[in-house]
């Protein structure tokens, strides 16, 4: 969970924190993970390296906080009180997040780095991706509550069926993930017995 930074005696800490997170997002998208440095983030954000190291120990820590903030803001599912529409909109948002946003570039970079860093992989799964999975569960849980899905629905299997193909395309095959594709995933899930 990202740390909350309260203002210092001048009230500038939260503004500096946001500047650092935005700079990290932008620079990663422009230069890639390998070329991203704390020095570059500090320069882009207009803060000192000391300010950054007061809050984060590495560029990975900055990126993890950036990812957590962005996912919470951009990937909280809507509630239209219609299961198909809720799932369709949410999958489409996730697809756009992963393929079109700077935040998606952060996600892809961290997943790539996690393949070589078991500690990062564990942190990413337990501290960050688990929070997104909890958000991904919401439309299905609301559907169960409304009676749109049977009470015994295995929500985790449903998430795997709905989101697995999307992540496969984004992270493995590189195929596009248009809205027609995510809508087909939803329709196939809802049509299954």
C-alpha positions as CSV (number, residue, x, y, z in Angstrom):
1,X,0.0,0.0,0.0
2,X,1.5,3.4,-0.9
3,X,2.6,5.5,2.0
4,X,0.7,8.7,2.7
5,X,3.0,11.7,2.8
6,X,1.7,14.6,4.9
7,X,2.9,18.1,4.2
8,X,6.1,19.4,5.8
9,X,6.1,22.6,7.7
10,X,5.8,24.4,4.3
11,X,3.0,22.2,3.1
12,X,4.8,21.0,0.0
13,X,5.4,17.3,0.6
14,X,2.2,16.0,-1.1
15,X,2.8,18.2,-4.1
16,X,6.4,17.0,-4.4
17,X,5.2,13.4,-4.0
18,X,2.7,13.8,-6.8
19,X,5.4,15.5,-9.0
20,X,7.7,12.6,-8.4
21,X,5.1,10.0,-9.3
22,X,4.1,11.8,-12.4
23,X,7.7,12.3,-13.5
24,X,8.4,8.6,-13.0
25,X,5.3,7.7,-15.1
26,X,6.4,10.1,-17.9
27,X,10.0,9.1,-18.0
28,X,9.3,5.4,-18.0
29,X,7.0,5.8,-21.0
30,X,9.6,8.0,-22.7
31,X,12.8,6.1,-21.9
32,X,12.0,2.6,-20.7
33,X,12.8,0.9,-17.4
34,X,16.5,0.5,-17.9
35,X,17.1,4.2,-18.7
36,X,14.9,5.4,-15.8
37,X,17.0,6.8,-12.9
38,X,16.3,8.4,-9.6
39,X,18.4,11.4,-10.8
40,X,16.2,11.8,-13.9
41,X,13.0,11.5,-11.9
42,X,14.3,14.2,-9.4
43,X,15.2,16.5,-12.2
44,X,11.9,16.1,-14.0
45,X,9.9,16.5,-10.8
46,X,11.9,19.5,-9.7
47,X,12.9,18.0,-6.3
48,X,16.2,16.9,-4.9
49,X,17.4,13.3,-4.8
50,X,17.4,13.6,-1.0
51,X,13.6,14.3,-1.2
52,X,13.1,11.2,-3.2
53,X,15.2,9.0,-0.9
54,X,13.4,10.3,2.1
55,X,10.3,8.6,0.8
56,X,11.5,5.8,-1.5
57,X,14.6,3.6,-1.5
58,X,14.7,2.9,-5.3
59,X,13.1,3.7,-8.6
60,X,11.1,0.4,-8.2
61,X,9.5,1.7,-5.0
62,X,8.5,4.9,-6.8
63,X,7.0,2.9,-9.7
64,X,5.1,0.7,-7.3
65,X,3.6,3.7,-5.6
66,X,2.8,5.2,-9.0
67,X,1.1,2.0,-10.1
68,X,-0.9,1.7,-6.9
69,X,-2.2,5.3,-7.3
70,X,-3.0,4.9,-10.9
71,X,-4.7,1.6,-10.6
72,X,-6.9,2.8,-7.8
73,X,-7.9,5.9,-9.7
74,X,-8.3,4.4,-13.2
75,X,-9.4,0.8,-12.6
76,X,-12.2,0.9,-10.0
77,X,-15.0,-0.7,-11.8
78,X,-18.2,1.2,-12.5
79,X,-21.6,0.1,-11.1
80,X,-24.3,0.5,-13.7
81,X,-26.4,-2.2,-12.0
82,X,-26.1,-4.2,-15.2
83,X,-23.7,-7.1,-15.0
84,X,-22.9,-7.2,-18.7
85,X,-22.3,-3.5,-18.9
86,X,-20.3,-3.4,-15.7
87,X,-18.0,-6.2,-16.9
88,X,-17.7,-4.9,-20.4
89,X,-16.8,-1.4,-19.3
90,X,-14.3,-2.7,-16.7
91,X,-12.5,-5.0,-19.1
92,X,-12.3,-2.3,-21.7
93,X,-10.9,0.1,-19.1
94,X,-8.3,-2.4,-18.0
95,X,-7.3,-3.1,-21.7
96,X,-6.9,0.6,-22.4
97,X,-5.0,1.1,-19.1
98,X,-2.6,-1.7,-20.0
99,X,-2.1,-0.7,-23.7
100,X,-2.5,3.1,-23.9
101,X,-1.6,4.7,-20.7
102,X,1.8,5.6,-19.1
103,X,0.5,3.7,-16.0
104,X,0.1,0.6,-18.2
105,X,3.8,1.1,-19.3
106,X,4.7,1.1,-15.6
107,X,2.8,-2.1,-15.0
108,X,4.4,-3.8,-18.0
109,X,7.8,-2.7,-16.9
110,X,7.4,-3.9,-13.4
111,X,6.0,-7.3,-14.5
112,X,9.0,-7.6,-16.8
113,X,11.4,-6.7,-14.1
114,X,9.7,-9.1,-11.7
115,X,10.7,-12.0,-14.0
116,X,14.3,-11.5,-12.8
117,X,13.6,-10.2,-9.3
118,X,11.7,-12.7,-7.0
119,X,11.4,-10.1,-4.2
120,X,9.8,-7.6,-6.6
121,X,7.5,-10.4,-7.9
122,X,6.3,-11.2,-4.4
123,X,5.7,-7.6,-3.6
124,X,3.9,-6.9,-6.8
125,X,1.6,-9.9,-6.3
126,X,0.9,-9.5,-2.6
127,X,0.9,-5.7,-2.1
128,X,-0.4,-4.4,-5.4
129,X,-1.9,-6.9,-7.8
130,X,-4.0,-8.4,-5.0
131,X,-5.6,-4.9,-4.5
132,X,-6.5,-4.8,-8.2
133,X,-7.9,-8.3,-8.1
134,X,-10.1,-7.2,-5.3
135,X,-11.4,-4.4,-7.5
136,X,-11.9,-6.8,-10.4
137,X,-14.1,-9.0,-8.1
138,X,-16.6,-6.1,-7.5
139,X,-18.8,-6.4,-10.6
140,X,-19.1,-10.2,-10.1
141,X,-19.9,-9.9,-6.4
142,X,-22.5,-7.2,-7.1
143,X,-23.9,-9.5,-9.8
144,X,-24.2,-12.3,-7.3
145,X,-25.9,-10.0,-4.8
146,X,-28.4,-8.9,-7.4
147,X,-29.1,-12.5,-8.5
148,X,-27.5,-12.0,-12.0
149,X,-25.1,-14.8,-11.2
150,X,-25.7,-17.9,-9.1
151,X,-24.8,-17.7,-5.4
152,X,-22.1,-20.4,-5.8
153,X,-20.2,-18.6,-8.6
154,X,-16.5,-19.1,-8.2
155,X,-15.5,-15.5,-8.6
156,X,-11.7,-16.2,-8.8
157,X,-12.3,-18.6,-11.7
158,X,-14.5,-16.0,-13.4
159,X,-11.8,-13.4,-13.1
160,X,-9.2,-15.8,-14.6
161,X,-11.6,-16.5,-17.5
162,X,-12.4,-12.9,-18.1
163,X,-9.0,-11.3,-17.6
164,X,-6.5,-14.1,-18.5
165,X,-6.9,-13.7,-22.2
166,X,-6.5,-9.9,-21.9
167,X,-3.2,-10.2,-20.0
168,X,-2.0,-12.9,-22.3
169,X,-2.4,-10.6,-25.3
170,X,-0.8,-7.6,-23.5
171,X,2.1,-9.4,-21.9
172,X,2.8,-12.4,-24.2
173,X,1.5,-12.3,-27.7
174,X,1.3,-8.5,-28.3
175,X,-1.9,-8.8,-30.1
176,X,-4.3,-5.9,-29.9
177,X,-7.0,-5.8,-27.3
178,X,-9.9,-3.9,-28.9
179,X,-13.2,-3.4,-27.3
180,X,-14.7,-6.1,-29.6
181,X,-12.3,-8.6,-28.0
182,X,-13.1,-7.6,-24.4
183,X,-16.8,-7.7,-25.2
184,X,-16.5,-11.2,-26.7
185,X,-14.8,-12.3,-23.4
186,X,-17.7,-11.0,-21.4
187,X,-20.3,-12.5,-23.8
188,X,-18.6,-15.9,-23.7
189,X,-18.4,-15.8,-19.9
190,X,-22.1,-14.9,-19.5
191,X,-23.2,-17.4,-22.1
192,X,-21.4,-20.3,-20.4
193,X,-23.5,-22.7,-18.3
